[in-house]
Structures are given as C-alpha cells and as structure tokens.
Amino acid sequence: MTEESATVSRRRKLTPERERELLGVTAELVAEVGYDRVTMAAVAQRAKCSTATLYRQWESKPRLVVTAWKAYEKDRGIDLAQIDTGTLRGDLKAVVRVLVADDPAKGAFASVPPAIVQQEGLMELVREILLHPVISDLAMLLERAVRRGEIAADNPAIGLTDQILLSPWIAQSILYGSPATQELMESILDTLLLPALNPQSATA
C-alpha cells in the first residue's frame, strides 16, 4: 500500500455522519469566537473526540475550518452546479444571487478572510476548497451556453468571466468595508460581463 493510499484509508475511518458532525462543531466555534481563537483542542473537546482524529482527517486547523465552510455552504443549499435556468443571463443572475448570499465578508465564517494575510497557506486552501469549484461550475455554465449557441466558442471573454464576476465580489469588502450587494453584482453582470459574452443576451 502506498503512503497516499494509506492516508486515504485512515481518513475513511470516520463515517459521513460523524464527519458532518465534526465540521458542524467547527462551524459553530468559528461563528462564536472567530477563526483566530478556534483551536483543534477546542473543536475536539466540544465534539468529544481526540485532536489526533482531527489531524488524521484534516491535517491542520486551516484545512478543517475551510472544509467546514464548504460543508456549511452545502447545508445552506449553495451549489452553483445545480443552476440551470435555460439561458445564459438567467444562469449568471442565479450565480450572482448565490454569491451575494454567501459573501465572504459576512456570516458564520466572516472571520476567515481577514486571517488570510496572517495565516500562511490559508489562501491556498480557500482557493482549493472554495474558489476552484466555483470557477469550475462557472466554466460548466458557459460551456452549456456555447452549446445553446448563446456564446461563440472562441469568445475571449469566456476566459475572463471568473475574474470579471468574482473579483468585485471578493474585493468589495476590502476596498469599501461592506459586502457586495445584489445591485452591484447585477450591474457588473449587465454592463460588463453579458455585453462582453454576447450583446444580445444582455437585453434578453
């Protein structure tokens, strides 16, 4: 057995139900005391498990917390992969609604983004666990729009969609100290992104 398969085998000792419970406890503690004050020992104490169990499953506090954030999103029904309204504009407006509902500057995990600048490796985990799936889901929506004939397959704006849409969502709280609003995100969608992807879809 390789080292990698042995690690996977050890991680599979937790049942899905127990894993959800531990992630739920982590989310509760982050909401109560903030990212900086959460410790693996505190999670273990509340969840009635050993810290070794947590480290075996998630390796570190940053990975545990970001994984708990992802599970928290799933429990709230935040899943871009399920969006399919039949039109590009409808799909992207639904994406905007999800992003605003889960703005990183508010909610149970609002203390995580400010910690990124201080916690080495935290941003990489946020990208891996939270942002990369969002980018992948956006690509899927755009591929579907190409198949429907709403976007030309060689449109260069396709490769910029994630930056046009996600950058203001992430940066709004940093630049202005407030979360991105539905109005702001729809304005970006209608004045910048949709006209770039397909001028006709912006007025559909």
VOBA-1610 file (N, C-alpha, C; in pm, whole numbers, padded with zeros to 5 digits, always signed):
BEGIN
Met+00084-00120+00000Met+00000+00000+00000Met+00088+00125+00000Thr+00060+00218-00089Thr+00139+00341-00096Thr+00107+00431+00023Glu+00196+00529+00045Glu+00172+00624+00155Glu+00043+00699+00134Glu+00016+00738+00007Glu-00106+00814-00022Glu-00230+00732+00005Ser-00230+00603-00039Ser-00349+00519-00017Ser-00367+00488+00131Ala-00255+00478+00203Ala-00266+00455+00347Ala-00330+00574+00416Thr-00294+00696+00373Thr-00354+00817+00429Thr-00502+00821+00401Val-00541+00789+00277Val-00683+00787+00241Val-00758+00686+00324Ser-00695+00568+00343Ser-00760+00464+00422Ser-00785+00511+00565Arg-00684+00580+00625Arg-00702+00628+00761Arg-00815+00730+00768Arg-00823+00817+00669Arg-00925+00921+00670Arg-01065+00863+00657Arg-01077+00749+00595Arg-01209+00691+00573Arg-01267+00625+00697Lys-01194+00627+00807Lys-01246+00565+00929Lys-01365+00641+00984Leu-01374+00770+00959Leu-01490+00847+01003Leu-01610+00816+00914Thr-01725+00797+00975Thr-01846+00782+00896Thr-01886+00918+00841Pro-01962+00923+00732Pro-02008+01053+00680Pro-02085+01133+00784Glu-02163+01064+00866Glu-02241+01133+00969Glu-02148+01198+01073Arg-02046+01124+01114Arg-01953+01178+01213Arg-01871+01292+01154Glu-01833+01280+01029Glu-01759+01387+00964Glu-01842+01514+00959Arg-01970+01502+00922Arg-02058+01620+00919Arg-02071+01681+01058Glu-02078+01594+01160Glu-02090+01643+01297Glu-01966+01725+01336Leu-01849+01675+01305Leu-01725+01746+01340Leu-01713+01877+01264Leu-01752+01877+01138Leu-01748+02001+01060Leu-01851+02100+01113Gly-01965+02050+01158Gly-02067+02137+01216Gly-02020+02202+01344Val-01952+02125+01428Val-01896+02179+01551Val-01793+02286+01520Thr-01711+02262+01419Thr-01611+02360+01378Thr-01677+02490+01335Ala-01784+02478+01255Ala-01856+02597+01209Ala-01914+02674+01327Glu-01969+02603+01424Glu-02024+02669+01543Glu-01918+02749+01617Leu-01801+02689+01634Leu-01695+02757+01709Leu-01640+02877+01634Val-01625+02865+01502Val-01577+02978+01423Val-01676+03094+01434Ala-01805+03062+01428Ala-01908+03166+01439Ala-01906+03232+01578Glu-01877+03153+01680Glu-01880+03204+01817Glu-01758+03287+01855Val-01640+03239+01821Val-01518+03303+01873Val-01426+03357+01764Gly-01454+03326+01638Gly-01369+03374+01529Gly-01258+03277+01495Tyr-01208+03290+01375Tyr-01105+03197+01326Tyr-00982+03193+01414Asp-00932+03309+01452Asp-00806+03315+01525Asp-00810+03240+01658Arg-00925+03242+01724Arg-00935+03183+01858Arg-00978+03037+01856Val-01017+02987+01740Val-01053+02845+01730Val-00926+02761+01734Thr-00929+02654+01811Thr-00816+02561+01816Thr-00867+02419+01789Met-00776+02334+01746Met-00812+02194+01726Met-00857+02132+01859Ala-00792+02174+01969Ala-00829+02121+02100Ala-00970+02160+02138Ala-01011+02283+02106Ala-01147+02328+02138Ala-01250+02251+02057Val-01221+02229+01929Val-01312+02151+01845Val-01323+02009+01900Ala-01209+01949+01934Ala-01209+01813+01985Ala-01288+01801+02115Gln-01271+01900+02203Gln-01341+01897+02331Gln-01492+01903+02311Arg-01537+01996+02226Arg-01681+02008+02205Arg-01738+01887+02130Ala-01661+01835+02036Ala-01710+01723+01955Ala-01689+01589+02022Lys-01621+01590+02140Lys-01593+01467+02214Lys-01514+01367+02129Cys-01403+01417+02076Cys-01312+01331+02002Cys-01170+01372+02037Ser-01073+01303+01986Ser-00934+01338+02011Ser-00883+01435+01905Thr-00782+01514+01942Thr-00722+01600+01840Thr-00656+01516+01732Ala-00610+01396+01767Ala-00548+01308+01667Ala-00647+01274+01556Thr-00773+01256+01593Thr-00876+01228+01493Thr-00887+01344+01395Leu-00887+01464+01447Leu-00898+01582+01361Leu-00777+01596+01270Tyr-00659+01576+01325Tyr-00538+01589+01244Tyr-00529+01477+01140Arg-00574+01357+01174Arg-00574+01248+01076Arg-00663+01281+00958Gln-00778+01340+00987Gln-00877+01365+00883Gln-00847+01490+00802Trp-00801+01597+00871Trp-00789+01726+00801Trp-00649+01788+00804Glu-00557+01729+00875Glu-00416+01767+00873Glu-00384+01896+00949Ser-00472+01994+00945Ser-00440+02122+01008Ser-00569+02198+01037Lys-00558+02296+01125Lys-00672+02383+01155Lys-00722+02456+01031Pro-00634+02517+00947Pro-00686+02586+00828Pro-00768+02495+00737Arg-00719+02372+00712Arg-00794+02282+00625Arg-00926+02241+00690Leu-00926+02218+00820Leu-01050+02183+00889Leu-01151+02296+00877Val-01109+02419+00902Val-01201+02533+00901Val-01255+02558+00759Val-01169+02555+00660Val-01216+02583+00524Val-01307+02469+00474Thr-01277+02346+00512Thr-01365+02234+00477Thr-01500+02250+00546Ala-01499+02297+00671Ala-01624+02322+00742Ala-01704+02432+00673Trp-01635+02533+00622Trp-01701+02642+00548Trp-01769+02585+00424Lys-01700+02497+00352Lys-01758+02435+00233Lys-01882+02353+00268Ala-01874+02277+00377Ala-01988+02197+00421Ala-02104+02286+00464Tyr-02071+02397+00526Tyr-02173+02494+00569Tyr-02247+02549+00447Glu-02174+02581+00342Glu-02237+02628+00218Glu-02331+02522+00162Lys-02284+02399+00158Lys-02365+02290+00103Lys-02494+02272+00183Asp-02483+02280+00315Asp-02601+02265+00401Asp-02703+02376+00376Arg-02655+02494+00335Arg-02744+02606+00307Arg-02796+02605+00164Gly-02762+02502+00089Gly-02811+02492-00048Gly-02734+02575-00148Ile-02612+02616-00113Ile-02531+02697-00203Ile-02452+02603-00293Asp-02500+02585-00416Asp-02439+02490-00508Asp-02458+02539-00651Leu-02355+02600-00707Leu-02366+02655-00843Leu-02387+02546-00947Ala-02342+02425-00918Ala-02355+02316-01014Ala-02502+02282-01043Gln-02592+02320-00953Gln-02734+02289-00971Gln-02808+02394-01053Ile-02742+02503-01088Ile-02808+02612-01161Ile-02825+02575-01307Asp-02947+02585-01356Asp-02975+02562-01499Asp-03111+02624-01531Thr-03110+02753-01566Thr-03235+02825-01594Thr-03275+02817-01741Gly-03183+02772-01825Gly-03213+02763-01968Gly-03156+02877-02050Thr-03108+02984-01984Thr-03046+03096-02056Thr-02919+03138-01985Leu-02828+03197-02060Leu-02704+03245-02001Leu-02731+03353-01897Arg-02815+03449-01932Arg-02844+03558-01838Arg-02911+03504-01712Gly-03004+03414-01728Gly-03070+03355-01612Gly-02973+03280-01523Asp-02882+03205-01586Asp-02784+03130-01508Asp-02691+03223-01431Leu-02641+03328-01497Leu-02547+03418-01432Leu-02615+03502-01323Lys-02742+03538-01344Lys-02814+03610-01238Lys-02834+03519-01116Ala-02857+03391-01140Ala-02869+03296-01029Ala-02736+03281-00957Val-02626+03281-01033Val-02494+03276-00973Val-02472+03397-00883Val-02510+03515-00931Val-02496+03638-00854Val-02573+03629-00723Arg-02695+03577-00729Arg-02776+03564-00607Arg-02707+03475-00505Val-02646+03366-00553Val-02575+03275-00462Val-02453+03344-00403Leu-02378+03416-00486Leu-02257+03482-00437Leu-02290+03587-00331Val-02394+03665-00355Val-02432+03768-00259Val-02477+03704-00128Ala-02550+03594-00140Ala-02598+03524-00019Ala-02483+03467+00062Asp-02371+03438-00006Asp-02258+03377+00064Asp-02135+03466+00060Asp-02156+03596+00066Asp-02043+03688+00063Asp-01945+03656+00176Pro-01814+03648+00145Pro-01717+03610+00247Pro-01701+03711+00359Ala-01756+03831+00343Ala-01741+03933+00447Ala-01848+03923+00555Lys-01941+03831+00541Lys-02046+03820+00641Lys-02074+03673+00670Gly-02156+03648+00770Gly-02193+03510+00801Gly-02101+03445+00901Ala-02121+03316+00921Ala-02050+03241+01024Ala-01899+03242+01006Phe-01853+03253+00881Phe-01710+03245+00854Phe-01650+03380+00816Ala-01713+03488+00861Ala-01665+03622+00828Ala-01526+03649+00883Ser-01485+03577+00985Ser-01353+03599+01045Ser-01240+03533+00967Val-01274+03450+00867Val-01170+03379+00794Val-01096+03469+00694Pro-01167+03545+00608Pro-01094+03629+00511Pro-00990+03722+00573Pro-01019+03791+00685Pro-00915+03877+00742Pro-00791+03801+00789Ala-00810+03671+00821Ala-00697+03591+00870Ala-00606+03547+00758Ile-00650+03562+00634Ile-00572+03512+00520Ile-00434+03577+00515Val-00428+03706+00544Val-00300+03777+00533Val-00202+03736+00642Gln-00251+03674+00750Gln-00165+03636+00861Gln-00136+03487+00866Gln-00227+03405+00816Gln-00214+03260+00826Gln-00154+03204+00698Glu-00032+03158+00707Glu+00036+03103+00590Glu-00038+02979+00539Gly-00063+02976+00410Gly-00128+02861+00348Gly-00279+02867+00347Leu-00338+02961+00420Leu-00485+02966+00428Leu-00546+03004+00293Met-00486+03101+00224Met-00539+03141+00094Met-00536+03027-00006Glu-00429+02947-00003Glu-00421+02833-00094Glu-00535+02734-00070Leu-00570+02714+00057Leu-00680+02622+00089Leu-00814+02681+00049Val-00831+02812+00067Val-00955+02876+00021Val-00970+02860-00129Arg-00861+02879-00201Arg-00866+02859-00347Arg-00902+02715-00381Glu-00833+02621-00318Glu-00852+02480-00349Glu-00993+02431-00316Ile-01040+02463-00197Ile-01164+02403-00147Ile-01287+02485-00183Leu-01274+02619-00186Leu-01390+02705-00207Leu-01396+02766-00347Leu-01286+02828-00392Leu-01292+02906-00515Leu-01279+02822-00642His-01191+02723-00642His-01175+02642-00762His-01304+02572-00804Pro-01383+02516-00711Pro-01511+02459-00752Pro-01606+02562-00812Val-01604+02686-00760Val-01688+02792-00816Val-01645+02822-00959Ile-01514+02833-00982Ile-01463+02859-01116Ile-01499+02745-01210Ser-01489+02622-01162Ser-01526+02505-01243Ser-01674+02507-01278Asp-01759+02543-01183Asp-01903+02549-01209Asp-01937+02660-01308Leu-01867+02774-01297Leu-01888+02881-01395Leu-01851+02835-01535Ala-01740+02763-01547Ala-01698+02712-01677Ala-01804+02618-01735Met-01866+02539-01649Met-01970+02448-01695Met-02091+02525-01748Leu-02130+02634-01678Leu-02241+02716-01724Leu-02212+02778-01860Leu-02088+02823-01878Leu-02050+02886-02004Leu-02044+02783-02117Glu-01995+02664-02089Glu-01993+02559-02190Glu-02134+02525-02236Arg-02227+02525-02143Arg-02367+02497-02177Arg-02422+02608-02266Ala-02384+02733-02236Ala-02429+02845-02319Ala-02371+02838-02459Val-02248+02790-02470Val-02188+02771-02602Val-02266+02666-02681Arg-02302+02557-02616Arg-02380+02451-02683Arg-02516+02502-02727Arg-02574+02594-02650Arg-02704+02651-02688Arg-02690+02756-02798Gly-02570+02795-02830Gly-02548+02896-02933Gly-02555+03038-02882Glu-02553+03057-02750Glu-02560+03193-02694Glu-02424+03262-02694Ile-02317+03187-02695Ile-02182+03242-02694Ile-02101+03173-02802Ala-02017+03248-02870Ala-01923+03188-02965Ala-01813+03117-02886Ala-01778+02998-02928Ala-01681+02917-02855Ala-01545+02985-02845Asp-01512+03072-02941Asp-01382+03138-02940Asp-01386+03279-02879Asn-01495+03314-02812Asn-01506+03445-02749Asn-01403+03456-02637Pro-01311+03552-02645Pro-01207+03562-02541Pro-01261+03599-02404Ala-01383+03656-02398Ala-01440+03694-02269Ala-01473+03573-02183Ile-01487+03456-02246Ile-01516+03335-02170Ile-01407+03311-02065Gly-01282+03329-02107Gly-01170+03306-02015Gly-01154+03411-01907Leu-01230+03521-01919Leu-01222+03628-01820Leu-01343+03633-01727Thr-01439+03547-01751Thr-01565+03552-01675Thr-01543+03540-01526Asp-01459+03446-01484Asp-01439+03429-01340Asp-01378+03555-01277Gln-01286+03620-01349Gln-01225+03741-01293Gln-01322+03859-01290Ile-01401+03873-01397Ile-01497+03983-01402Ile-01603+03969-01294Leu-01647+03847-01269Leu-01757+03825-01176Leu-01711+03810-01032Leu-01600+03738-01011Leu-01559+03708-00874Leu-01475+03818-00810Ser-01400+03892-00890Ser-01312+03994-00832Ser-01387+04100-00751Pro-01493+04161-00804Pro-01565+04260-00723Pro-01635+04198-00603Trp-01680+04075-00616Trp-01744+04004-00505Trp-01646+03989-00388Ile-01521+03956-00419Ile-01421+03937-00316Ile-01366+04070-00267Ala-01346+04164-00360Ala-01275+04289-00327Ala-01362+04395-00262Gln-01492+04387-00275Gln-01579+04493-00225Gln-01557+04521-00077Ser-01549+04416+00002Ser-01531+04436+00147Ser-01393+04490+00179Ile-01292+04455+00098Ile-01157+04503+00122Ile-01146+04651+00087Leu-01208+04690-00025Leu-01197+04828-00073Leu-01288+04924+00004Tyr-01409+04877+00036Tyr-01509+04969+00091Tyr-01564+04927+00226Gly-01523+04813+00277Gly-01565+04772+00410Gly-01708+04724+00419Ser-01767+04686+00307Ser-01905+04635+00306Ser-01915+04524+00204Pro-02006+04428+00227Pro-02019+04317+00133Pro-02080+04360+00000Ala-02052+04283-00103Ala-02110+04309-00235Ala-02262+04293-00227Thr-02334+04381-00295Thr-02480+04376-00295Thr-02531+04314-00425Gln-02656+04275-00421Gln-02721+04222-00542Gln-02718+04328-00652Glu-02745+04452-00615Glu-02748+04560-00715Glu-02612+04578-00782Leu-02505+04577-00702Leu-02371+04591-00757Leu-02338+04477-00852Met-02362+04354-00809Met-02325+04238-00889Met-02406+04229-01018Glu-02535+04265-01011Glu-02616+04263-01133Glu-02574+04375-01227Ser-02529+04490-01174Ser-02479+04597-01257Ser-02353+04553-01333Ile-02264+04484-01264Ile-02144+04430-01328Ile-02181+04328-01434Leu-02279+04247-01402Leu-02326+04146-01496Leu-02383+04210-01622Asp-02469+04309-01606Asp-02540+04367-01720Asp-02459+04468-01800Thr-02368+04538-01733Thr-02291+04641-01804Thr-02156+04594-01855Leu-02102+04490-01793Leu-01969+04444-01833Leu-01968+04302-01889Leu-02013+04206-01809Leu-01993+04066-01846Leu-02081+04020-01961Leu-02212+04039-01949Leu-02301+03991-02055Leu-02275+04058-02190Pro-02255+04190-02195Pro-02222+04251-02324Pro-02093+04195-02385Ala-01997+04160-02299Ala-01873+04104-02350Ala-01893+03962-02404Leu-01977+03885-02335Leu-02001+03747-02379Leu-02093+03743-02502Asn-02198+03824-02496Asn-02295+03825-02606Asn-02384+03946-02590Pro-02370+04047-02673Pro-02451+04170-02659Pro-02601+04144-02658Gln-02646+04046-02733Gln-02792+04019-02739Gln-02843+03965-02607Ser-02761+03886-02536Ser-02808+03828-02410Ser-02828+03932-02302Ala-02759+04045-02312Ala-02769+04150-02210Ala-02905+04217-02208Thr-02975+04210-02316Thr-03108+04273-02323Thr-03220+04170-02335Ala-03184+04042-02324Ala-03285+03937-02341Ala-03379+03934-02222
//
